[in-house]
Amino acid sequence: MQQTVSHSRVRELTLTSILIAAVFVATYINIYIPILMGQGGLVHLGTLVMFVIAIKYGKTYGALAGGVGMALFDVLSIWAIWAPGTLVVRLIAGYVMGRVAFTKEGQGVSMQKNVLALLSGGAIIVFGYWVFEGLFLGVGFIPALGSIPGNILQIVIASAGLFLVKSLPDLSV
């Protein structure tokens, strides 16, 4: 018995793949600033793209694009040891951001909710990477505090994406 895949499911998978690729490529636009980054990490545009996707297109796209896109970047770069943390932290942050930015009027239409989404996702990223670095990478929680300024800088840069959200097209699947 042959199963058919609906047109909307193919469109949804294609869109998910494109958004993952957008985050992946944007993460390559980066600057390494050792003094701000503690044990690892980069300042890159992947976070901005992830934030815009989560706020404008919702929790599922935000979680998958951020988590898979950035973890794939880590795996294919010198940052491979960070991939498990990136996957989990970015999945959670993207999901929460997309959920917070949703209103009954639509996804990403309220600037107040979008700012709250950005702050929520930013807090998850800062806390999540601090725990990952301190506990799972074995650096210790006090030394891991050194990467917090770099993560905050990442979020400040990504906040510019709030001004892009309204200009992006709606994508109905």
Beta strands, then each sheet from edge to edge (+ up, - down):
strand 1: 30-31
strand 2: 43-44
strand 3: 102-103
strand 4: 106-107
sheet 1: 1+ 2-
sheet 2: 3+ 4-
end
